[in-house]
Amino acid sequence: MVPCAVLTSPGQLIAADTGIEAKVSFLSQAEHYPERASCVETVETHLSWVFLTDRHAYKLKKPIRNGSVDLRTLAARQSNCLEEVRLNRRLTTGVYLGTIALRSGPDGALRFDASGVVVDWLVKMRRLPADRMLDRRLQRGSVTRADVDSLIARLCDFYRQCPPVGVLAAEYRRQFRDDISANQVALSGPGYGLSRRMIDDVCARQLAFLAHNAASLDERAGAGRIVEGHGDLRPEHICLESPLQIIDCLEFSRVLRTLDVADELGFLALECERSGAPGLRAQILDSYRTRSGDSPPDALVHFYQSHRACVRANLALRHLDEPVLSDPAAWRARAVRYLELAHEHAGHCNGSAAAPP
């Protein structure tokens, strides 16, 4: 059947939406790519399908609504693709190649060529070498101090170019209080089986930090340390090639990627710790302090890390609510580990170790 098409702007035909299953099936077959791919690897994420050919990565957005992102319309997915390319070019060189249209021809068959009507949009990227990704290097124990210094130098250059985001100090603190309360409720869900004692202790310590260290948080907001950063600075998003590449920023929400630079670097250190490299925390923060002249209090960074660990635990648990889940035990184990890290860092942010749960 030929898909129905409508004219949305002069000269642009947009097809009625073709089902996601048909698109995934088409994009999973190597012979459909113009570059003569030998094979295609598929990776499903929370919001996208990623198709890896020999030299490129193609990202297809899922037509879903999830929290603060709504990708149910073709126009929304196109806008999201364009925003992803724009934002990620800030921290990459020659990786984000642009957006491309997936079309349906007169016979209803999907295609990449210029004929037919648009049924979806994809982000096209150069495929990065897997063995140079930071998460792989952490697994091998081959990350050097020079690697950390190069990464922090790149990030410091980026942060210097980011204009400070005006944030009222009281509002900044209020958002953390709201998040802590929301995380406490979410993590305490009876079906998840997490330690209620640990959850309550973590959240109490985080709230105590806010109550007793308001000046520390206010100073960060007042000193212009809040920027529109990356928002999801994890090792799997960092490629240690030359030039260094940092991909997959949190493109769908400016609010969520607006944060304290120390918060963002603390999150990176947290993820390195979860990957088995707790010693990188000191290297990351020391390198940042030396290069930037900014000296965020260590207790504040521990607070940020404890808070981020709770957020990540919450996100891991959300996967358990999905109707189809391949490995629920792995997601619960991830949530447990994040909660343990939140508990550990909560003990440090108030100057005393947390009691065992």
N, C-alpha and C positions, 0 to 999 in steps of 0.2 A: 504494500500500500504506500502511495506517495504521501509524505507527511504534509499536513496543512501548513501554509506559510502566511505570515502577515508582514506588512511593511511598517517598520517602527521608526525609520528615519529615511530621508531621501536616498534611494539606491541601495538600502540594506534590507535584505529579506532574512527573516528569522523563522526557523521551523518550529512547529509545535514540538514540545519536549519528547525526545525519544527516551525510552526507559533506561535506567542506569545499568541494568543487567546487560542490555545489548551493547552499550558503550564499553563496559568493562570487558566483555567478550571480544569485541573488535580490537581494543587496544592491547589485549593480551597476546595477540598473534603477530609474530615478527614480520610476516610478509606484507602487512598493511602499512609499514613505516617507509617513508620516502628514502631513508638512509640505508636501506637494505640491511636491516638488523639480522644478526644470526640467531638471537634469542631475546626473550623478554622476561624479566623478573617482575613480579607484581608484589607490591607492599601496600597493605591497607592500614590507614591511620584513622584517628577518630573522625576527621573531617574530609579526608581525601583518599583517592586511590593514586598510587605512584607506580609508573611503569618505567622500568629501567632497561634501556637497550645497551648496546655495546658502548656508545659514546654519549648518550643523552638520558635525561630523566624527564618524563612528562607527568604533570600532576593534574588530575581530574578532581574537581570539587564534588562532594556528595550533595545532592539536592535536599538538604535537611536544615532544620532549625535546631540549634543547640546552644543554650545559654544566651550569650550576647551576640551570636552570629546567626544570621538567617540567609541561607543559600538556596532557598526553594525556587527562586525564579532564575531564568537564564540571564537576565540583566544583572542580578545580584552576583552571580558567579563570575560574569565577565568583569564587573567592577572589582571583585575580590582578587581576581587574577592580576589585573592591572596594578592594584595596590600592593600585592605581594612582590611583583617585579620592581616597582618603584622603591619600596622600602628596603628590600634586600640588596639592591645595588649599592646601598650606603656602605656595606661591609664586605662586598665582593668585587672581583674584577673578572669580567668575561665569563661569568657563571650563569646569570639570569639573562637568557637570550631573547626573551619576549613572550608574548602570548600568541597562540595559534588557534584557529577555528577548526572544530570538528563539524563536518557537513554531511548532509544527506542528499544523495543524487536523485534524479527523476525516478529511478527504480526503487528508491527507499534504502539503498545500500549506503553505509557510512564510508567516508573518505576524507583524506587530508587535502585534496587538491582544491583549486579555486572555484570549481563549479558546485552547484547545489546550494542548499540553504543551511544556515548555521543551526546546529542542534546543541552545541556546547563549546566551551572555551577551555583551553589547557595552558598551564605555564610550562614553557620549555626551558630546560637547564642543561648546561654541560654536566656530564656525570663526573663526580669527583672520585679520585682514587681511594678505595675503601681502606687501604693499608695506611693512609696518611690521616685518617680521621682520628680525633683525639680519644674517643672512646676505645677504639682498637689499640691505640698506643698505650692507653692506661691498662688494658687487659694484658699487654705484653710487658708492662713495666719498663717501657722505653721512653718515657717522657723526661726530657732533660730540663735543667734550669734555663738553658738558652731558649727552649721551646716556650716556657712560661714567660720569659722576658719579652720574646717576640710577640706573643699573644697580647700581653698587657700593653706593650708599646702601641700595637694596632688599636686596641680599645681606647687607650688614652687619647690618641689622635682623633678617634671618632667622638668621644665625649666632649673634647674641646670644641668640636664643630657643632655640637648640639646646643641650641639656645636653652637656657633654663626655663622650666615651666613654672609659672607662678602658682603657688599652692599656699592657701592659708594654713598656718601651723595647726590651729585647732581642728580644721577639717582633715588634715593629714593624720592627726592622732585619732580622730573619730573613726576614720575609715578602718584603721587597724583594730580598734575595739569592736566594730561591727563584724569584721572578718573573723576575729577570734571567737566571737559568740556563734557565728554561723558554722565555723569549723567544729566547734565543740558539739553542736547539735548533730551535724552530719556524721562525725566520726563515732558518735555514741549510738548510732542506729543499732537496734538489738539484733538484726540479722547479720551483722558484720563480725561480731565476736571479738572486737578489740578491747583492750584493758580499759575499763571505765576509770579506774583509779589513775592510770597513767595519763589519760586524756584530761581529766580534771586537774591533775597536778601541772601538766604542761600549760594549759590555758590560764590557770591561776598565776603561774610564774610570768607568763607573757603580760597579763593584765597588771601585775605588780610592777613590771619594768615600765610600762606606760605611765603608771601612776607616779613613780619615783624618778623618772628620767625624761620628763616632758621637755626640759630645756635642751637635752641632747637632740631630740627629734625636731624641736622648733628651730634649732640652729641649722640643721641640715636643710630644712625648707627655706629658711631665711638667707642662707648662703648660696642659693642657686644650685644646689646639688641634685635637685630633682629634674630629670631630663626625659625626653622621649627616646628611650633606649631600644634594646633588642627585645627584651621581654621574655625570652625563653632560652637563655644562654646555657645550654647543656653541651657536654662533650661531643655528643653525636652530631652537633651542628657546627663543629669547628674542624676545619681541614688544615693540617700543618704542612701545606705546600707553599711554594713561593710564587706570587705573593700569598700570604695567609688569607684564607677564606672563612667567613662566618655566615652561615645560611639560616634559613627557616626562622626568621624573626616572627614575633606574634603579630601578624598583619591585620587581624580582624577586629582589634580593639585598641584604640589609642589610649584609653584609660588604663588598660592592663599593662601596656608596655611603657607607661609613664611611671618612673620609680627613681629612687635614690641610686646613684651609681654604686654606692657601697652595698646596697641591697642586691643589685644585679651581680656584682662580683662575689658576694657572699653565696648567692645561689649557685654560681659556677663551682665554687669551692665545695659546697654541699654535695653537688652531683659527683664531683671527683671523689669525695669521701665515700659516697655510696658505691662508687666503682672500685673501692679498695685503695684509694690514695689519699688518706687524710693529711699527709704531710704537705700536700700542695697548697693547703689553705694558707699557711704562713708565707709560702713563696708568692702566691697570687697577691696577697694583701701587702706584703713588704715591697714587692715590685711596683704595685700601684702607688703606694705612699711615696716611694722614692721618685717616681716619674711625674706624679701629678702635684705633689706638694700638699695634697689633701690627706688628713689623718683622722679618719672616722674612728671613734672609740671602739675598742675590741668588743666590749659588752654590747654595744649597739649592733655590731655585725652578727654576734651570736643571737641577738633577738631577731634580726632579720632572717637568719638561717632557720631558727626554730619556727618562725611564722611560715616561711616558704615550705618547710618540711610538712607542716600541717596541711597546707594547700595541696601539695602533691599527694599526700595520703588521701585527702578528700577526692581528688581526681581519680586516683587508682580505684577507690571504692565505687565510683560511679560506673566503672566498667562492669561491676558485678550486677548492676541493675539492667544491663542490656539483655534483650531477649535471646540473643545468640552470642555465646562467648566460648571461645575455644579452650581457654585455660584459666578458669576462675581461681584455682589455687595460686597461680603465679601472681595474679593481681592482688589477692589478699595478702600474700607474702610481701609484695612491694609496699602495700599500705602499712603493714606491721613494721617494716624496716624504716619507712619514713617517720612513723610515730616514734620509734626508738631514737632516731636522730633528732627529732623535735624535742624529745625529753632531755637528751644530752645537752643540746645547745641552750635549752631553757635554763638548765642549772648554771651554766656559765654566765648568762646575761644578767644575773642578779648577784654575782659574786660568790655563790656557794654552789656546791655540787647538788644535783637533784637526788633525792632519796630513791633507792630502788623501788620499782613499782610493786 
